[in-house]
Amino acid sequence: MKVITLCGSMKFEKEMKKVAFTLETKYNMCVLQCVYNEDNLEITKDEITALNNAHFEKIKISDAIYVVNFQEYIGEQVKKEIEFAKSLGKEVIYHTQFIAR
C-alpha cells in the first residue's frame, strides 16, 4: 500500500475529500490529507505556519504526493509542495494524469 499526501487548492476541498475516498477504496492507497477549516474559523499567522509545517511533515513520511489539479489549476502553495516533494525524491502523481490512465 502506497502512502500519499493529498495536495491541492482549498477551492477544491469538496472534490479532494471525494478523491481521497476513491484512492483509499479503489486504488489501495493510504491518504494523508490536509486539515480542512470546515467551520471557517479565524486562523492566526502562527496557526497557518503550524498547518503548513504539519503538511510538509506529511510529505516527508509519504511515498508520494497526489496533486489534485482540477481544471489544470495548481496554486502557489501546491507548487511549493511539489518542489519540496521532488527535493526529497518523492513521486508526484497528478490527478488529471492518474484518472486518464
Order of alpha helices (4+ residues) and beta strands (2+ residues): beta-alpha-beta-alpha-beta-alpha-beta-alpha
